[in-house]
Amino acid sequence: MRSAVWYFPAVAVLTISALAQSADSMGMSGQDRSGQTMPGMNMPGMDMGEAGSLPSFHASSGSSWQPASVPAAMWMISRGNWDLMAHGAIFVTDNQQGGPRGGGKAESVNYLMAMEQHRLGSGTLLFRQMFSAESLTSPHPGFPELFQTGETFHGQALVDHQHPHNVFAELAVLYTVPLSEKVSWLLYGGPSAEPELGPVTYIHRQSASEDPAAPLGHHLQDSTHTSFGVVTTGFIFDLSKLSLSMLGFFKIEGSAFNAHEPNEQRWSIQLAPLDSWSFRVSAAPGRNWIAQYSYGRLLHPEALDPNNELRQSSSLEYNQPLSGGKLGDGNWATTLVWGRKHKQLDNTTQNSYLLESTLNFLARNYAYSRLELVDKDELFPRALTHPAYRIGAYTFGGVRDLLHNEHWQLGLGGDVTFYSKPAVLGTFYGNDPVSFHVFLRVRPGLMEHRH
């Protein structure tokens, strides 16, 4: 099965190399060889303009925002009136989880996102597809990860593993149209999409860009990023054109969606009634900051749990380009997340807290960390009672790019994770388990922004 770890990386690299070569034929900045800007390359939210510039939908998940200053590691070309974009990441990893309930595995975390953008009337239409081959490159029960919970394997609750993502992780469309100089309307959704609940999912967060592992708080924070049936609408307010210029942009949106977690058939789309709802408010007071608060009611999200859930999330993201913001000089991204879920039938509440940061310095070097505290009540699914245990996970890692140009970033990296836990869990997990990853990471080079 280890050969499957290399299957998707090889296919993905061959498939998207053509796009990289096409981008080179006219310049990665959207210019042809004559130096003329190609039509349509100045996309809303993609410019590097004044401090109040609108955050981009292109480097995020669903209709969520990252700071406008986040660098775009993607390929982009224009064909006629269409802007075509692709980005993604492949990690080929030796994953070793410590302690009696740990284990080792050769695996690959991976995703590929394609986007097609076109003007429609006075607005902009963006089609987006995200694919993952993790069901091949880390087949069931998925990625070994101490203290991780959520979803199922062979009809049993999945514990100490992170589930692989679905082949069709997103099939969605986003339409934004200005209603006035200060207000825009958005409509988003699709058969596989993300409702307005939580921060930008960890797969797309700049602060998590070098870490191959999912946060332990994933199912309290952003696990709805693949929901099979979503309809979202909302409004964006440009407060920079009012006397409230210091507030930048503000967004309020709501979703109706199918909250059921994906089943074990990772290649299928499992549509169901849109019986759950959520809303989110987001603020972008400047190019380097994003804050959000969201709330939702999920009807029976877990296959083996009869509970409905009330979820809340709040997050703050900060991004700072280094050395005056010149492309490739470096970047520092940090995210703080609080997530909570309340199980209505059991009348229990779990909280999660996350602080993660990635520093890119001297172009080729990356240092990253993730610090978490998470309440877990699913570590022993066959027990008669399910008390919550407060788990801490503290990850420190680094990456060095072996190849670093406008087309590719190929890095060699590794990390180590330490844990804190109640003493009663020592019998099952050992007194001081330690886990680590060693990996190769490949993704597109940085796209240069130009007006």
C-alpha positions in Angstrom: 0.0 0.0 0.0 3.0 2.3 0.4 3.2 2.6 -3.4 -0.2 4.4 -3.2 1.4 7.2 -1.3 3.3 8.2 -4.4 0.4 7.6 -6.9 -1.5 10.9 -6.4 1.7 13.1 -6.1 2.9 11.7 -9.5 -0.4 12.2 -11.2 -1.0 15.6 -9.7 2.4 16.9 -10.7 2.0 15.7 -14.3 -1.5 17.1 -14.5 -0.8 20.6 -13.3 2.7 21.0 -14.8 0.9 21.9 -18.0 -0.8 24.8 -16.3 2.5 26.0 -14.8 4.2 25.9 -18.3 1.3 27.8 -19.8 1.6 30.4 -17.1 5.3 30.7 -17.9 4.6 31.4 -21.5 2.9 34.6 -20.6 4.6 35.3 -17.3 3.5 34.4 -13.8 2.2 38.0 -13.2 -0.4 37.7 -15.8 1.7 39.5 -18.5 2.6 38.3 -21.9 6.1 38.4 -23.3 5.5 42.0 -24.5 4.9 43.1 -20.9 1.2 43.9 -21.5 -1.2 43.0 -18.8 -3.5 40.2 -19.9 -7.3 40.8 -19.7 -9.0 39.7 -16.5 -5.9 39.3 -14.4 -6.8 42.1 -12.1 -9.3 40.2 -10.0 -11.4 41.6 -7.2 -9.7 40.9 -3.9 -6.4 39.9 -5.5 -4.7 43.3 -5.8 -2.1 44.5 -3.3 -3.6 48.0 -3.2 -4.2 50.3 -0.3 -4.6 49.2 3.3 -8.4 48.7 3.0 -8.2 46.3 0.0 -10.8 43.5 0.0 -9.6 40.0 1.2 -9.5 37.4 -1.5 -11.9 34.5 -1.9 -9.2 32.6 -4.0 -6.8 31.6 -1.2 -9.6 30.6 1.3 -12.3 28.0 1.8 -16.0 28.5 1.1 -16.7 32.2 1.2 -14.4 32.8 4.2 -11.7 35.4 4.2 -8.0 35.4 4.9 -6.1 38.7 5.2 -5.6 40.5 1.9 -1.8 40.4 2.4 -1.6 36.6 2.4 0.7 35.5 -0.4 -0.9 33.5 -3.2 0.9 30.2 -4.0 -0.9 29.4 -7.2 -0.7 29.2 -10.9 -2.9 31.5 -13.0 -3.5 32.1 -16.7 -6.2 33.8 -18.8 -8.1 32.2 -21.7 -10.5 34.5 -23.4 -12.6 36.1 -20.7 -11.8 33.4 -18.2 -9.2 33.5 -15.4 -8.0 30.0 -14.7 -6.3 29.3 -11.4 -4.9 26.2 -9.6 -3.3 25.7 -6.2 -2.8 22.8 -3.8 -0.3 21.0 -1.7 1.2 17.5 -1.5 2.9 16.2 1.6 4.7 12.8 1.4 5.2 11.8 5.0 6.7 9.4 7.4 4.3 9.7 10.3 5.3 8.2 13.7 2.9 8.6 16.7 4.3 7.6 20.1 3.0 5.7 23.0 1.0 2.4 23.3 -1.9 3.7 21.2 0.4 5.3 18.5 1.7 3.8 15.3 3.7 4.6 12.1 2.7 5.0 8.6 3.9 6.2 5.2 1.2 8.5 3.9 0.4 11.5 1.8 -1.8 14.5 2.8 -2.9 16.2 -0.5 -5.4 18.4 -2.2 -5.7 20.1 -5.6 -8.0 23.1 -6.1 -9.0 24.5 -9.5 -10.8 27.8 -10.0 -12.4 29.4 -13.0 -13.5 33.0 -12.9 -15.6 35.1 -15.3 -17.5 38.3 -15.3 -21.2 37.9 -15.3 -23.2 41.1 -15.6 -21.8 43.6 -13.1 -20.6 40.8 -10.9 -18.0 38.0 -10.8 -18.7 34.3 -11.1 -16.2 31.9 -9.5 -16.3 28.1 -10.0 -14.2 26.1 -7.6 -13.4 22.4 -7.3 -11.2 20.8 -4.7 -10.1 17.2 -5.0 -8.1 14.9 -2.6 -6.7 11.4 -3.1 -6.2 10.8 0.6 -8.5 7.7 0.4 -5.7 6.2 -1.7 -2.6 7.7 -0.1 -3.8 7.2 3.5 -6.6 4.6 3.2 -8.8 3.7 6.2 -8.5 4.2 9.0 -6.6 7.3 7.8 -3.7 9.2 9.3 -2.5 8.1 12.8 -2.8 11.0 15.2 -2.9 10.6 19.0 -6.1 11.9 20.7 -7.8 12.7 17.4 -11.5 11.7 17.1 -14.4 12.1 14.6 -16.2 10.1 11.9 -16.1 6.3 11.6 -14.2 3.3 10.3 -16.0 0.0 9.5 -19.0 1.4 11.5 -17.0 2.1 14.6 -15.9 5.5 16.0 -12.6 6.6 14.6 -10.1 7.3 17.5 -6.4 8.3 17.4 -6.7 8.8 13.6 -7.6 11.6 11.3 -10.0 10.6 8.6 -8.9 11.0 4.9 -10.7 13.8 3.1 -13.2 13.1 0.3 -12.3 12.9 -3.4 -14.8 15.7 -4.1 -13.9 18.0 -1.2 -15.5 21.0 -2.9 -17.7 21.5 -5.9 -19.2 25.0 -5.6 -19.8 28.3 -7.2 -19.6 31.8 -5.7 -21.2 34.9 -7.3 -20.5 38.4 -6.0 -22.1 41.5 -7.4 -22.0 45.2 -6.2 -25.3 46.6 -5.2 -23.9 50.1 -4.6 -20.5 51.7 -4.1 -20.5 50.5 -0.4 -22.5 47.2 -0.5 -22.0 43.9 -2.4 -24.1 40.7 -2.4 -22.8 37.2 -2.5 -24.4 33.8 -3.2 -22.4 30.6 -2.7 -23.1 26.9 -2.6 -22.9 23.6 -4.3 -23.3 19.8 -3.8 -20.0 19.8 -1.9 -19.3 23.1 -0.2 -18.6 24.8 3.1 -21.2 26.6 5.3 -20.5 29.8 7.2 -19.2 28.1 10.4 -15.7 28.6 11.7 -12.5 30.2 10.4 -10.8 29.4 7.1 -10.3 25.6 7.3 -6.9 24.5 8.4 -6.1 23.1 4.9 -6.1 26.6 3.5 -4.9 28.7 6.4 -1.5 30.4 5.8 -0.6 29.9 9.4 -1.0 26.1 8.9 0.6 25.9 5.5 3.6 23.8 6.6 1.9 21.5 9.0 0.7 18.2 7.5 -1.5 17.2 10.5 -5.0 18.3 11.3 -5.6 20.2 14.5 -7.1 18.1 17.4 -9.8 20.7 17.6 -10.8 20.2 13.9 -14.3 18.8 14.8 -15.0 21.7 17.1 -13.8 24.4 14.8 -13.9 23.8 11.0 -15.0 20.2 10.3 -18.0 21.4 8.2 -15.7 22.5 5.3 -16.9 19.5 3.3 -20.7 19.4 3.6 -22.8 17.7 0.9 -25.4 20.4 0.2 -24.9 24.1 1.1 -26.6 27.3 0.1 -25.2 30.6 1.5 -26.0 34.3 1.0 -24.7 37.4 2.6 -23.6 41.0 2.2 -20.2 42.8 2.2 -20.0 46.3 3.4 -17.1 48.6 2.4 -16.8 50.7 5.5 -13.6 52.3 4.2 -15.8 54.6 2.1 -17.6 55.9 5.2 -16.5 57.8 8.2 -15.7 54.3 9.7 -12.7 53.9 7.5 -10.6 52.3 10.2 -13.0 49.3 10.1 -12.2 48.4 6.5 -14.6 45.7 5.3 -17.4 43.9 7.1 -19.3 40.8 6.0 -22.4 39.1 7.3 -23.7 35.8 5.8 -25.9 32.8 6.6 -26.1 29.2 5.4 -28.6 26.3 5.1 -26.8 23.0 4.8 -26.6 19.3 5.3 -24.6 18.8 8.5 -24.1 15.0 8.3 -20.4 14.1 8.3 -19.3 12.3 5.1 -19.6 8.5 5.3 -16.8 6.0 4.6 -17.4 6.1 0.9 -14.9 8.8 0.2 -15.5 9.0 -3.5 -19.3 9.7 -3.3 -21.4 12.8 -2.8 -24.1 12.1 -0.2 -26.8 14.7 -0.6 -29.5 15.1 2.1 -32.0 17.8 3.2 -30.6 21.2 4.2 -31.7 20.8 7.8 -29.0 22.7 9.6 -28.1 26.4 9.7 -25.3 28.8 10.6 -24.3 32.4 10.4 -21.0 34.3 10.5 -19.9 37.9 10.8 -16.4 38.8 9.6 -14.3 42.0 9.8 -11.2 43.0 7.8 -10.0 46.2 9.5 -6.9 46.3 7.3 -4.9 44.2 4.9 -3.2 42.2 7.6 -6.2 41.3 9.9 -9.3 39.1 9.8 -11.7 38.4 12.7 -14.8 36.3 12.6 -17.6 34.9 14.9 -19.9 32.2 13.8 -22.7 30.1 15.3 -24.7 27.1 14.0 -27.1 24.4 14.8 -26.2 21.0 13.3 -28.7 18.2 13.1 -27.1 14.8 13.9 -23.7 15.5 12.4 -22.0 12.3 13.7 -23.2 9.0 12.3 -23.0 7.1 15.7 -24.2 10.0 17.9 -27.9 10.9 18.2 -27.0 14.4 19.5 -27.8 17.6 17.7 -25.0 20.1 18.2 -24.8 23.9 18.8 -21.4 25.1 17.6 -19.6 28.4 18.1 -16.4 29.7 16.8 -14.3 32.8 17.0 -11.0 33.5 15.4 -8.4 36.2 14.7 -5.9 35.9 11.8 -2.9 38.1 11.4 -0.5 38.2 8.4 2.6 40.3 8.0 4.8 40.4 4.8 8.4 40.9 5.7 11.0 43.3 4.3 8.5 45.8 3.1 6.2 43.3 1.5 8.3 42.5 -1.6 7.3 39.1 -3.1 9.4 36.3 -1.8 11.1 38.2 1.0 9.1 36.3 3.7 5.9 36.3 5.6 4.6 35.7 9.1 1.1 34.3 9.6 -0.6 33.7 12.9 -4.1 32.4 13.8 -6.0 32.2 17.1 -9.1 30.0 17.2 -11.7 29.2 19.8 -14.3 26.5 19.0 -17.1 25.1 21.1 -19.8 22.4 20.6 -22.7 21.7 22.9 -24.4 18.3 22.6 -28.1 19.0 23.2 -29.2 15.5 24.2 -26.3 14.9 26.6 -26.3 18.5 27.7 -22.4 18.5 27.6 -20.1 21.2 26.2 -16.5 20.9 24.9 -14.1 23.7 24.1 -11.0 24.0 22.0 -8.3 26.6 21.8 -5.7 26.9 19.1 -2.7 29.1 18.5 -0.7 28.4 15.3 2.0 30.4 13.5 4.2 30.1 10.5 7.2 32.3 9.8 8.8 32.3 6.3 12.2 33.9 6.4 15.1 34.3 4.0 12.8 33.1 1.2 13.4 29.3 1.6 13.0 28.8 5.3 10.0 28.1 7.5 9.5 27.7 11.2 6.0 26.8 12.5 4.2 25.9 15.6 0.7 24.8 16.8 -0.4 24.9 20.4 -3.8 23.4 21.3 -6.0 22.7 24.3 -9.0 20.5 23.4 -11.8 18.8 25.4 -12.2 15.2 24.2 -15.1 12.9 25.3 -14.8 10.3 22.5 -11.5 8.6 23.3 -13.2 5.5 24.6 -16.4 5.0 22.5 -17.2 1.6 24.0 -17.1 2.8 27.6 -20.4 3.2 29.6 -19.7 6.8 30.4 -17.9 9.4 28.3 -16.2 12.1 30.5 -14.3 14.8 28.7 -10.5 15.0 29.1 -8.5 18.2 28.5 -5.7 17.3 26.0 -2.8 19.6 25.1 -0.8 19.2 21.9 2.3 21.3 21.2 3.9 21.0 17.8 7.2 22.6 16.6 8.6 22.2 13.1 10.5 23.6 10.3 10.9 23.3 6.5 13.7 24.2 4.1 12.8 24.6 0.4 15.1 22.6 -1.8 13.5 24.0 -4.9 12.1 27.6 -4.8 11.1 29.5 -7.9 8.1 31.1 -9.5 6.7 27.7 -10.5 7.4 25.3 -7.6 8.2 25.1 -4.0 9.6 21.7 -2.9 10.5 21.5 0.8 12.0 19.0 3.2 10.6 19.3 6.7 9.8 17.7 10.0 8.1 18.4 13.3 7.7 17.0 16.8 4.6 17.0 19.0 4.5 16.8 22.8 1.3 16.3 24.9 -0.3 17.1 28.2 -3.2 15.0 29.5 -4.8 13.9 32.8 -2.8 11.3 34.7 -5.5 8.7 34.4 -4.8 8.5 30.6 -1.2 7.4 31.2 -2.2 3.7 31.3 -3.5 3.9 27.8 -1.3 6.5 26.1 1.9 6.3 28.2 3.3 8.9 30.5 5.0 11.1 28.0 4.2 10.1 24.3 6.0 12.0 21.6 5.1 12.0 17.9 6.9 13.3 14.8 6.6 13.7 11.0 9.3 13.9 8.4 8.1 14.9 5.0 8.5 16.3 1.5 6.1 19.1 0.6 5.4 20.4 -2.9 3.1 23.2 -4.1 3.0 26.0 -6.7 5.4 29.0 -6.5 4.2 32.4 -5.4 2.1 34.3 -7.9 3.1 37.9 -8.3 0.3 40.5 -7.8 0.2 43.4 -10.2 -2.4 46.1 -11.0 
